[in-house]
Amino acid sequence: MGDKSPKSNQKKSTQKQSKVSSADQKKKQAAVAKQAAGKKK
């Protein structure tokens, strides 16, 4: 369970990064959608 090999540590860090980036992308997409809706009005 307490695996401290470099590979497992790399996996954890990359998973965290992908989660954060996907959340950022969703925020950006929402902002773009809001801007597009505002322009239509």
C-alpha positions as CSV (number, residue, x, y, z in Angstrom):
1,M,0.0,0.0,0.0
2,G,2.7,2.4,0.9
3,D,4.4,2.2,-2.5
4,K,6.9,5.0,-2.7
5,S,8.5,4.0,-6.1
6,P,9.0,6.9,-8.6
7,K,6.5,5.4,-11.0
8,S,3.6,5.4,-8.6
9,N,4.5,9.0,-7.5
10,Q,4.5,10.1,-11.2
11,K,1.1,8.5,-11.8
12,K,-0.4,10.4,-8.8
13,S,1.1,13.7,-9.9
14,T,-0.1,13.3,-13.5
15,Q,-3.6,12.3,-12.3
16,K,-3.8,15.4,-10.2
17,Q,-2.6,17.6,-13.1
18,S,-5.2,16.1,-15.5
19,K,-8.0,16.7,-13.0
20,V,-6.9,20.3,-12.5
21,S,-6.6,21.0,-16.2
22,S,-10.0,19.5,-17.0
23,A,-11.6,21.6,-14.3
24,D,-9.8,24.7,-15.8
25,Q,-11.0,23.8,-19.3
26,K,-14.6,23.5,-18.0
27,K,-14.3,27.0,-16.4
28,K,-12.9,28.5,-19.6
29,Q,-15.7,26.9,-21.7
30,A,-18.3,28.2,-19.4
31,A,-16.8,31.7,-19.6
32,V,-16.7,31.5,-23.4
33,A,-20.3,30.3,-23.5
34,K,-21.3,33.3,-21.3
35,Q,-19.5,35.7,-23.6
36,A,-21.2,34.2,-26.7
37,A,-24.6,34.5,-25.0
38,G,-23.9,38.1,-24.0
39,K,-23.0,38.9,-27.6
40,K,-26.2,37.4,-29.0
41,K,-28.2,39.8,-26.8
